[in-house]
Amino acid sequence: MRLETGGWRLEAKAAAFALPLLLSCGGGAVVKTLPSGHSFRILRGGQVQFSDGSKAAMIVFESERRPDDQKGIKADAEELWAAYRPDIEKTGLRTAILQANQPKHVLLLQKGGVITGFTWEKQADGSWIEKK
């Protein structure tokens, strides 16, 4: 299944992505509880392909933090990155994107949507650095 939008394409490839808790396009969210006890709603996961042909692993999660709590949101993304990194490395992809979204609260009329994203790139020596 493929979703194309504004220069990038999200491909749901469960076998290639090797992350059993990630979702294919069109599914519901799952809750991922990390060893720390923190739980995150994972909305989507898979591979994005950009218009230049490059690909990246992508995980979209909900953060209950306020959008102005960038330090806390970054801590959430780093915790998820540490949990998913081994599986992402198995895919052979050299770029990973974690996108934090606000949850949708119908009763509070909060629309939800993207708060911010974080990108990591694999270096020639095998280490990963966060791209600023």
N, C-alpha and C positions, 0 to 999 in steps of 0.2 A: 504494500500500500504506500502511496506517495502523496505528499501534500506540497504543492509548489506555491510559493508566495514571494513576491518582490525580490527576486534575485537569489533566493535560497530554496532548497528542497529538503524536506524532512522525510526520511525513509525509515519505515518501521522494519527493522531487520532483527528479529528476536534471536535467531541463530547466530548471526554475525556479531551481535552486541553482547551476547553471553551474560546478560544481567537479568536473572529471573524475576526480579522485583520491578523492573522497568516496564513501561506500558507500550503497547503499540498504539498507533493513531486510532482515535475513536473510543478508547477504553476509559474506564473510570480511574480515579486516583487510588493509589495504595499508600498505606502508612508504613514508613521505614523507621524502625526503632534501632538506634545505634547503641553500641556497648556502653556509652555514657548514660543511657537512659533517655536521651532526647529523642523525640519522635518528630518526623517530618512527613507531610503529605507530598508524595511524588506524583506530579500531574502527568508528565510525559518523559520519555527518555528514548534515545535512539541516536541516529546519525543525521547530521545536516550536511547538505552539499551546497556549496556556494556557487555563484555564477561562473567563477573562475575555475571550477572543477575541484577545488580543495574541499576536504571533508573534515568534520569534527564530531566528537561525541557530544551529546547535549542532554542535560538533565534539567528539567523545569520543576521547581519545588515551591511550596507555599511557605511564607514566613509570617508568623503572627506578630512580628515586630513592626513598629511604626516605620513608615518610609524614611523618616529622618534619623533613624537609629542605624546609620550605615556601618558603624563599628560592630554592632550586634549581628546585622545581616551578613557581614563579611565572616564573622566567626561561625555562623550557621553554614555558610558555603564551604568554608575550610574544613569543618567537621564532616560534611557530606563528601567533599572531595577525598578526604582521607579514607572514608569507607568505600567509595566506588573506584578509587584509583586502580587497585589491582585488577578489577574486571575491565576497566577501560584500557589498561595496558595490554590485556589479552587480545584486544581488537586490532592492535597495530596502529591505531590512530595516534597522531602526534599532537593533536589539539583537543582540549576539552572545555566545554562551556557549561557553567552552572548558572541558571537564571532564577532569581528570586521573584516570586509574584505575591501580590496581596491576595488574601482569600476574598471571596465574594460573600458578603453578609447581606442577604436580602432584606431582613428586618431593619438593619441600620442604614440601608440604602447605599452601602459601600459597593462600588462597581468592581473592585478588584483590578487586576492588571499587573503589568511588569513594574517592578521596583528598580531592579538593577541586575547586571550580569557580571560574572567573573570568568576569566579565561586563563587556562594554563597551557603552556606549550612544552613539549618534550625537547630537550637539548641533545646534541650529538653524543654527550657523555652518558645519556640515559636519565639524567635528572630532569625534574620538571620545575619551571618557574612560572610565577603568575605574571601575566601580561598586563601592563598598566595602561 
